[in-house]
Amino acid sequence: MKKLIFAALSLILAGSFYGCEPIVEDGPEPAALQAEQFQANIAPVMVNGKRSNRVICETSSKVSVQWTDGIKTYTGNRAVMTLFLTGQQVITAVALNQDGSTFTKDFTVNVEEKSFAVEPQYEYLCGTGEKTWTWQGEKCFGNGGAGETGPAWWVLNPSDVTTQCRDKKLDADGLGATMTFTLRGLKMKKTSSDQKVRAGAFTMDLASNSANGWSYGIGSIRVSGTNILCGHDFNDPGLKAWSEYNIVSLTPDKMVLAAQEFDKDGWWYYVFVPSN
């Protein structure tokens, strides 16, 4: 009898145990990292004993990360970046915590040698970080047909551009006006000859040369917040401005841009040289 009672009790207890829901205790949410807590390893690839412009960025922190040198952006907890310049370069980590908060942290890396190729046009345009351009001394602006290397029909010198801007009540973008391009952050600043400053940004697309539907040149440049000098369609009644230009050519010493007229087949050409 005792054995029967013991067996029955055992079955009851077992049934009670297996019928219970498991108890789960919620722990605290993971703490959001602050910038000073974010750890990363930023290591240049060594080539012939020198720190190259190829840099490996890694972190084990539990965040989502984008890395940027102010020119291009890479995503992931490990990224291989190719930097554009030598010397002290800044890499910024933009991190997203699990709670949705974000932070940024800068890391400095010393690049001794450009061992890996990058598009040279960025350095042509921005120099070693910043570069200022102005009108070519003559034959700097005007129109022509598609496929020209500069103005061919109506050809103006910088002093003529001054007169045109004044008569059309545009910014004083003629003789003495400049454009400054900054590599980090892809920033642009236009300074008119009366020292009026308009700041903005730019991007270059060197994979496509089909700005304005015209496949010519080495790529395109898009501006925002400001414009290139005298970037208006003079044959448009409203003097409309463009935001994108074909890069006809670009070297350290000369830049030629072009844009198609809004309602016609002609093109406007802009010829710039570095400002001394």
N, C-alpha and C positions, 0 to 999 in steps of 0.2 A: 504493500500500500504506500509506504513511504517513497518507494522508487517511482510509483505512478504520480504522486503529488509533485515530486521534484521535477519530473519530466514536463508536467503541465506548466509549472511555473517558468521553467526555462523557455518554453515556447512562447509564453505571454511576453516575457521580457525581450526576447529576440524580436517579436513582432513590433513591440513598442519602439525599439531602437531603429529598425529599418524604416518605420513609418514616419520618422521625424524628418523635417526639412533640415538641411545642413545650415549651420549658423555661420554667416559671413560678416566679418567686421570690416567696415570701410576705413581705410587709412587716410591720412591727409593727402590732398592733391599735391603733385610734385611742385616744389617751390619754383617760381619763375626766376631764371638767372638774371643777374645784373651784368652790365658790361665788364666790371672788374672781376667777375667770377668766370667769365668766358675764357677758356684756355684753347690755344691753337698753336700748331707748329707750322711756321712759314719758312720753307727751306728752298733756297735757290739750287738748281741743278749745277753741279760743278763741271766745268769743261776746261781741260788743260790747266787745272789748278785755279781757275777764276770763277767767280759767281756769275752765272749766265743770266739771261733775261727770261729763262723758263723757271717758274716757281711752283712748288707743290704746297698747297694749303690744305691742312687737315685739322679736324677737331673731333673729339669724342663726346663733346657736350651734347645733351639731349635737346637739341634745337634744330630747326630748319634754317639753313644758311645760304645766303648769296654772297659771293665775293666779287668785288669790283675794284679795278684800278682807275675808275673814273672814265674809262673809255669803253671797255667791254665788261659784261657780267657773266659769271659762271655760277651754277647752282649745284649744291650737294655738300655733304660733310667732307668730301675730298674733291679738290679741283686742281687741275693743271693749267696754270695761266702763263701766257707769253706776253711779257711786258714790252712796251714800245720804246723806252728810253733807258739810258744808263744813269748811274748815280743813285741818290737816295729816292726811292719810290715808295708811295704809300698805297697799301692794299686795305680796303675797308670791308669788314664783315658786317653784313646786315642780317640779324638773327631774329627768328620768330619763335617765341616760347609756346608751350602747349596751351597756355591760358589766353593766347592771342596777343600778348604784349610783345613789343619789339625793342631792340636796342642796336646800336652800332658800336664798333670798336675798330680803331685804326692800328695797323701794323706797318712798320717801316722796314724795308729791305734794301740792301745795297747791291745794285747791279753793276758789275765791273765790265761786262762785255756782252754785246748783242750777238750771241752765238746762234740764235734761232731767228729765222726770217719773220718779219712782220711787214704789213703794208707800208712802204716808205712814204706814201702820200700824206699820212698823218703828221710825220715829221716835216715834210715839205711845207704843209699848211701852218703848223703850229711851232715850228722850230724845236728848240729843246724844252718846250713847255708853253711858250707864248710867243706869238709873232704878229706884227702889225703890217698891214698891206695898204697901199694907196694906188691911185690911178697911174698907169704908164704915162710917161711924159708927153706922148702924142699918139694919135690914133687909138684912143683908149675906150671909146664908146660909140655905138651906132648900130645900124641894122644891116642885114644882108640876107642871102638865101641860106637854105639848109646846107650844112656841110662846110661852111666857111671856117677859117681859123681865126677870124676876127671881123670887125666891121668892114663892109665892102661897098655899101651904097651911100649912106649918109654917115660920114665919119667925123667925129668930134674929138677935140683935144680937151684937157681938163678945164681950161678957161671957158670953153664953149659950154661944157656941162654946168659950170657955175651959172652962166646966163640962162640956160634952159631951166634949171631948178628955180631960179629967182622968178622967171616969167610964169612958170607953171605953179608957183607957190608951194613948192616941195621943200623938204629939208635941204639945207645948204650942203649938198653932197658932191660939190664940184671940187675945184682945186683946193688941196689942203685937207680934205676929208679923209678919214682912215677907217679901217676895220681891223679889230684885234681878235685873233682866235686863240683860245686857251685849251690845251689838250686835256688836262684833268677836269672832268665834268663836261667836256665838249661845250664850252661857253664861247659866246661871241659878243663883241661890243662894237657898235658903230658910233663914231665920233664925227659929227659934221664940222665944217670949217668954222662955224660960230660956237664950237665947243658944246653943242647939244649932244648928250650921250643917250643912246638907246641900247639897253642890254638884253641879251637873249641867249639862244642856244642853237647848236647846229648838229646835224648828223651827216655822215658820208656813207654812201652805198657804192662800194667799188665792185660789187658783183653784178650790178645792173647799170646800164648806160641809157636806159629808155625813159628818162625824165621827159615829160611833155610829149610822150609818144614818139620820140625821135631817138633812134639807136645810133648814137655817135659819141665819140669821146671815150673817156676812161671810167665814167661813173656819173654819179649825181650827188648833189649836196642839197640838203633841206634845212631851212632856217625857220626859227620861231621866236616870237617876242621882239624881233627886229628884222632888218633886211640887209641885203648887200647895198652898196652905194648906188643910189638912183635906180633901185630895182622896180621900175614901173614901166608899163607898156605905153610908150608915148603915142601910139596910134589908137589907143583905146580912149573913148570920150571921157571915161571916168578915171583914167590913169591908173588902172588896176595894177596891183602889185602881185608878183609871183611869190611862192614859198619854196619852190624847187627849181634847180638849175642843172643843166648838163655841165659836167666838167669836161670841157673840150680838151684842155691840157693843164698839167700842173707839174712844175719843177720847183726847186728851191728859189729860182729867180723870176718866175713868171707864172701867172694863173689866168686862164681864159675861161669864162663862163658864158653860157648862152641860154636863152629861153624863147620859146615860140610865141608869137603874138596871139592874143586870145581869140580873135575872130578872123585872122588872116594867115597867109602862108609865110610871111616874113619872120625873121629871127632878130633878136637883139643880142649884141655881143658886148662883153665887159672884159677889159684887159687890165690886170693889176700887177704891181711889182712890190717887193718889200719896201717898207718905209724906212728911210735912214734915220 
